[in-house]
Amino acid sequence: MIEKDIERVFFSSDQISARVRELGEQITRDYDGKNPLFVGILKGSFVFMADLMRYVDTYCDIDFMAVSSYGAGTTTTGAVKINKDLTYNVEGRDVLLVEDILDSGVTLSYLKKYIEVRKPASIGICTLLDKPARRRADITPNYVGFECPDSFIVGYGLDYDERYRNLPYIGVLKPEIYA
């Protein structure tokens, strides 16, 4: 039913699963013996982070932050609001921010600075999708699932106006839906 709003599939569920497995294996190697804290940025990262965690084979903890900078639109407002802060103390911890998409970079840049004040041992960024064409902040992820062009995409946790997160793939939303 909601698939009628999708112009085309950009990344299939099989492509996503294979790449998430590769990311999990790389993160396992890089953080082995460090007990990192994975911080999912809600709401978009929840599907990606759940799947990613299944492929991480080292001790780790998880936490979540809820932030907003988009409202109901398709572009960031530039103002980041923290709706849910961390539960864990991050001082001396290796922190890995897990995000669904790195777009303008405004939110992740803000969060990285916000967490740095709490003196973690390190802060890394893992994003399923990287959209460098729209970057407004100077931020580079440590782990990238896929680079994507400047199309409005939904599915696998990504939404438009809180819809389409439940699609098992990532697709391009028809422009008439958000115009």
C-alpha positions as CSV (number, residue, x, y, z in Angstrom):
1,M,0.0,0.0,0.0
2,I,2.6,2.6,1.0
3,E,4.9,1.3,-1.8
4,K,2.8,3.2,-4.3
5,D,4.6,6.4,-3.0
6,I,8.0,5.1,-3.9
7,E,9.5,6.1,-7.2
8,R,12.2,3.4,-7.2
9,V,14.2,1.2,-4.8
10,F,17.6,2.6,-4.2
11,F,19.1,0.0,-1.9
12,S,17.4,-3.4,-1.6
13,S,17.0,-5.2,1.8
14,D,19.6,-7.7,0.6
15,Q,22.1,-5.0,-0.2
16,I,21.5,-3.3,3.1
17,S,21.8,-6.6,5.1
18,A,25.1,-7.4,3.4
19,R,26.6,-4.0,4.0
20,V,25.4,-3.8,7.6
21,R,27.1,-7.2,8.2
22,E,30.4,-5.8,6.8
23,L,30.1,-2.7,9.0
24,G,29.5,-4.8,12.1
25,E,32.5,-7.0,11.3
26,Q,34.7,-3.9,10.9
27,I,33.4,-2.3,14.1
28,T,34.1,-5.6,15.9
29,R,37.7,-5.5,14.8
30,D,38.2,-1.8,15.5
31,Y,36.6,-1.8,19.0
32,D,37.6,-5.3,20.2
33,G,38.5,-5.2,23.9
34,K,37.2,-1.6,24.3
35,N,33.6,-2.0,25.4
36,P,32.3,0.9,23.3
37,L,29.0,2.7,23.9
38,F,26.9,2.7,20.8
39,V,24.6,5.8,20.8
40,G,21.6,5.6,18.4
41,I,20.2,8.8,17.2
42,L,16.4,8.4,17.3
43,K,14.2,7.9,15.6
44,G,15.8,7.1,12.3
45,S,18.7,5.0,13.5
46,F,16.6,2.4,15.4
47,V,16.3,-0.2,12.5
48,F,19.9,0.2,11.4
49,M,21.3,0.1,14.9
50,A,19.3,-3.1,15.8
51,D,20.6,-4.9,12.8
52,L,24.1,-3.5,13.2
53,M,24.3,-4.7,16.8
54,R,23.5,-8.3,15.7
55,Y,26.8,-8.3,13.7
56,V,29.0,-6.7,16.4
57,D,30.9,-9.5,18.3
58,T,32.5,-7.6,21.2
59,Y,31.2,-6.4,24.5
60,C,29.4,-3.1,24.2
61,D,26.6,-1.0,25.7
62,I,23.9,0.9,24.0
63,D,22.1,4.2,24.6
64,F,20.0,6.5,22.7
65,M,19.6,10.2,22.1
66,A,16.5,11.9,20.5
67,V,17.1,15.1,18.7
68,S,15.3,17.1,16.1
69,S,16.3,19.6,13.5
70,Y,13.9,18.9,10.6
71,G,10.4,19.3,12.0
72,A,8.0,18.1,9.3
73,G,10.1,19.4,6.4
74,T,12.7,17.9,4.1
75,T,15.6,20.2,5.0
76,T,17.1,21.0,8.4
77,T,16.1,24.1,10.3
78,G,19.7,24.4,11.5
79,A,18.5,24.4,15.1
80,V,19.2,21.2,17.0
81,K,17.0,20.4,20.0
82,I,17.8,17.5,22.3
83,N,14.6,15.7,23.3
84,K,16.3,12.8,25.1
85,D,19.8,12.9,26.5
86,L,22.2,10.0,27.3
87,T,21.6,7.8,30.2
88,Y,25.2,6.6,30.5
89,N,28.2,8.5,31.7
90,V,30.5,8.8,28.7
91,E,33.6,10.0,30.5
92,G,36.6,7.8,29.4
93,R,34.3,5.7,27.1
94,D,34.7,5.0,23.4
95,V,31.5,6.4,22.0
96,L,30.1,5.5,18.5
97,L,27.3,7.6,17.3
98,V,25.0,5.6,15.1
99,E,22.9,7.5,12.6
100,D,20.6,6.6,9.7
101,I,21.8,9.4,7.4
102,L,24.5,12.0,7.4
103,D,23.0,14.8,5.4
104,S,23.8,18.4,6.2
105,G,25.9,17.3,9.1
106,V,24.5,20.0,11.3
107,T,22.9,17.5,13.8
108,L,25.9,15.2,14.1
109,S,28.4,18.1,14.3
110,Y,26.3,19.6,17.2
111,L,26.1,16.2,19.0
112,K,29.8,15.5,18.7
113,K,30.6,18.8,20.3
114,Y,27.9,18.3,22.9
115,I,29.4,14.9,23.9
116,E,33.0,16.0,23.7
117,V,32.4,18.2,26.7
118,R,31.8,15.0,28.7
119,K,35.3,13.8,28.0
120,P,34.9,10.5,26.2
121,A,38.0,8.5,25.2
122,S,36.9,8.8,21.6
123,I,33.9,9.6,19.5
124,G,33.3,7.8,16.2
125,I,30.4,8.1,13.7
126,C,28.7,5.3,11.9
127,T,26.1,6.2,9.4
128,L,24.1,3.9,7.1
129,L,23.9,6.6,4.4
130,D,26.2,9.5,3.6
131,K,24.8,12.3,1.4
132,P,27.9,14.6,1.0
133,A,26.2,16.8,-1.7
134,R,24.2,18.5,1.1
135,R,26.9,18.8,3.7
136,R,26.9,22.1,5.6
137,A,29.1,21.2,8.5
138,D,32.7,19.9,8.5
139,I,32.1,16.3,9.7
140,T,33.4,13.0,8.4
141,P,32.0,9.6,9.4
142,N,34.3,6.8,10.4
143,Y,31.9,4.1,9.0
144,V,29.6,4.5,6.0
145,G,27.2,2.0,4.7
146,F,26.4,3.7,1.4
147,E,27.0,7.0,-0.3
148,C,23.8,8.3,-1.8
149,P,22.9,11.1,-4.2
150,D,20.7,14.1,-3.3
151,S,17.4,12.4,-3.6
152,F,14.7,12.3,-0.9
153,I,14.9,8.7,0.4
154,V,12.8,6.8,2.9
155,G,12.6,3.3,4.4
156,Y,14.6,1.2,6.8
157,G,14.1,3.7,9.5
158,L,14.2,6.9,7.4
159,D,11.0,8.8,7.2
160,Y,9.0,11.6,5.7
161,D,6.7,13.2,8.2
162,E,7.0,10.0,10.4
163,R,5.9,7.7,7.6
164,Y,7.7,5.0,5.6
165,R,10.2,3.9,8.3
166,N,8.8,0.4,8.1
167,L,9.8,-0.3,4.5
168,P,12.4,-3.1,4.4
169,Y,14.5,-1.2,1.7
170,I,15.5,2.3,1.0
171,G,13.6,4.0,-1.8
172,V,13.3,7.4,-3.5
173,L,10.0,9.1,-2.5
174,K,7.9,10.4,-5.3
175,P,8.3,14.2,-5.4
176,E,4.6,14.8,-5.5
177,I,4.3,13.3,-2.0
178,Y,6.5,15.9,-0.3
179,A,6.0,18.9,-2.7
